[in-house]
Amino acid sequence: MNLSDFYKEAGIDKEVFELGERAESELKDRFDAIDKMAELNQIKVIEAMRKERVSYDCLNGTTGYGYGDVGRDTLEKVYADVFRGEDALVRPQITCGTHAISLALFSNLRPGDTFVSIAGKPYDTLDDVIGLNPCPGSLAEYGVKYRQADLKPDSSFDWDAIRSVIDDTTKIVEIQRSKGYATRKSFSVEEIGEATRFVKSIKPDVLVFVDNCYGEFVEDKEPLEAGADFMAGSLIKNPGGGLAPIGGYIVGKKECIENAANRLTSPGLGREVGASLNAMRDFYQGFFLAPTVTAAAEKGALFATKIFEGLGYNCIPKADEKRADIIQAVELKTPEGLCAFCEGIQAASPVDSYVKPEPWDMPGYSDKVIMAAGTFVSGASIELSADGPLREPYAAYFQGGLTYPHAKFGILMALQHLVNAGEISLK
Ligand SMILES: *Cc1c(COP(=O)(O)O)cnc(C)c1O
């Protein structure tokens, strides 16, 4: 049997398979460049692990208070080295990306301060954190004000708008690297650097914070190297490498991290407590795998773009654009199209492949959301997954894939489901 027979047995038509082979053959140079980036970042991670003398003992966890947890303390140094920060907090007690960002903000803002977003409205789950919707315990309840500068229609920074929202009370300026659930572009580290310099030219003592979710290891530099003060992300996305079962990180200026540690545990206890339980082996091994896992996910995103652009769908970013994260938005135009796409991704999953995803009212999101994820770690979006809010333009946000062959299979299955649903004709 050859490859096309395997796909056929899996339910992929010959036309769908052949479309995939053509798309893949046109991506060879791009794939080579992604592999080179993974190589560079792999060395970065190993070098940090060598420098900090990661030992077998680091892989064992602690219980109770977790005093003197060498594995945890060493891992935090490894993260700080790789992301070029003064210090880092990397914990299983940080439950997810939203929690990491919320922790970074609450711990570094005080009543009377203003928090400013200069990349338009932040990721949906931060609405409640900021208090855009009234929510018990929000920043608004603690007397932290919020202002935002929207992006220009071409999704570039609006310098005049940014100047007008920064004043004496501005303490933190947030830049979200990845597009999240918006149909804008994601920012490169270079663009983040340019915006950081501009913000600091207006108010030098402002802290620039980057929501780094999905951006890790896509480029050879990370936002702190471009001048940002601190940043946060989720361990069930890129840096967890698919193995971390939970967790978040904050990396950056020493005082920002100390504030975060004091809020995560308690003033006086700070970073000294927090047992790592059994998470350390997965955290280390996942971080070690993260550069190549991120590369696999990126190749999958590119493959999807090449195919769907060829079929006339609007994709963000476009196939020939430089990528800044692993998310691919494909605008499927109809609710049926969005649902068929997600059903295909689900059907190609190693876990829960027989389940049909349904749109639901997810906490923290204002529209119904459909999610496809047949993952080993629940909700891990570094694993092949697709989701999207049921609203115009019915964009599927597609991301992840621990291996490129799985990402490719998932995308072909998504295409097959669109064909079966009558949304696309290949004949
Ligand atoms: C995923 C994501 C978050 C939130 O992370 P969760 O782990 O889902 O809470 C925040 N910002 C961006 C840009 C994200 O992609």
The ligand as a Gaussian input file, in Angstrom:
#p B3LYP/6-31G(d) Opt

LIG

0 1
 C       -4.943000      31.364000      24.989000
 C       -4.729000      32.811000      25.174000
 C       -4.939000      33.424000      26.403000
 C       -5.526000      32.708000      27.581000
 O       -4.938000      31.510000      27.871000
 P       -5.819000      30.331000      28.556000
 O       -4.781000      29.329000      28.903000
 O       -6.786000      29.871000      27.538000
 O       -6.464000      30.913000      29.752000
 C       -4.662000      34.764000      26.498000
 N       -4.208000      35.465000      25.456000
 C       -4.006000      34.919000      24.251000
 C       -3.516000      35.774000      23.121000
 C       -4.257000      33.578000      24.082000
 O       -4.048000      33.032000      22.878000

